[in-house]
């Protein structure tokens, strides 16, 4: 465990500047910039609405930056071959430390970004406990999305490394096409009847949670729908399986 923590600390040492810059960027775009929104011509939204929008956009930026940071960290260690070839730690441990670091810093920064939700005026209307609940859900979504983004990126990075051995730079184009093809197939599959018959088992309504959310944009309420136990279990197993397989795949490619 101590060795794993030391690997996470190494990531912090290498990429803490990214986090500091993101904190300052968030403070500017979420905290400072919206205060000047009413001075912009033809802008329908109020400064409070702009700040709330910036909070959601800031979370999205975190997912993409975390994915880039995660892949760049792996790429850098691959170039420093001694770390991978002579390390006694398993590949899943080495990549897992990078993965944990990305998840931790995105979750932490989303908590910081989410603090601005208490200062959005009438863009969010509710009691303090409702604002706290909104804040925690914002952090939870950041936690879940960064896991999805980074694991997906890991899989396609493994594909890229494999293709690079055979077709060189053309692997970038092929991997990109493969990604969009994957999105298309995934959407078609989730919309199919067979998917519904298999995955839509164990429905759990989230409607009771709606009363804990504040009202948004002057009266509009959050609609959270429902989840299915089978679908969620399948997603967890799939993500874990993809992480392990992609990690082993990368190890096989770089140690040949």
Long-range contacts (C-beta under 8 A, 24 or more apart in sequence): 3-89, 3-93, 4-93, 4-96, 4-97, 7-89, 7-93, 7-94, 7-97, 7-98, 8-97, 8-100, 8-101, 8-104, 10-97, 11-73, 11-97, 11-98, 11-101, 12-101, 14-73, 15-69, 15-73, 15-101, 15-105, 18-65, 18-69, 19-105, 19-109, 22-61, 22-62, 22-65, 22-109, 23-109, 23-112, 26-58, 26-109, 26-112, 26-113, 29-54, 29-57, 29-58, 30-54, 30-55, 30-58, 30-113, 30-116, 31-116, 46-121, 46-122, 46-123, 47-121, 48-120, 48-121, 48-122, 48-123, 49-120, 49-123, 49-217, 51-116, 51-119, 51-120, 51-123, 52-117, 52-120, 52-123, 52-124, 52-216, 52-217, 54-116, 55-113, 55-114, 55-116, 55-117, 55-120, 55-138, 58-113, 59-110, 59-113, 59-138, 59-141, 59-142, 59-145, 62-106, 62-109, 62-110, 62-113, 62-142, 62-146, 63-106, 63-142, 63-145, 63-146, 63-149, 64-149, 66-102, 66-103, 66-105, 66-106, 66-146, 66-149, 66-150, 67-102, 67-146, 67-149, 67-150, 67-153, 69-102, 70-98, 70-99, 70-102, 70-150, 70-153, 70-154, 71-153, 71-154, 71-157, 73-98, 74-98, 74-154, 74-157, 74-250, 75-157, 78-161, 78-250, 78-254, 81-254, 84-251, 84-254, 84-255, 85-255, 91-247, 91-248, 91-250, 91-251, 92-243, 92-244, 92-247, 92-248, 95-154, 95-243, 95-247, 95-250, 96-243, 96-247, 99-150, 99-151, 99-154, 99-243, 102-146, 102-150, 103-143, 103-146, 103-147, 103-150, 106-142, 106-143, 106-146, 107-139, 107-142, 107-143, 107-146, 110-138, 110-139, 110-142, 110-143, 111-135, 111-139, 113-138, 114-138, 114-139, 122-218, 123-216, 123-217, 123-218, 124-214, 124-215, 124-216, 125-214, 125-215, 125-216, 125-218, 125-219, 126-213, 126-214, 126-215, 127-214, 129-212, 130-212, 130-213, 130-214, 131-214, 133-212, 133-213, 134-213, 134-214, 137-213, 147-239, 148-239, 151-239, 151-242, 151-243, 151-246, 152-242, 154-242, 154-243, 154-246, 154-247, 154-250, 155-242, 155-245, 155-246, 156-182, 157-246, 157-250, 158-246, 158-247, 158-249, 158-250, 158-253, 161-249, 161-250, 161-253, 161-254, 162-249, 162-253, 165-253, 165-256, 198-230, 199-228, 199-230, 199-231, 199-234, 200-228, 200-230, 200-231, 201-228, 201-229, 201-230, 201-231, 202-228, 202-229, 202-230, 203-227, 203-228, 203-229, 204-228, 204-229
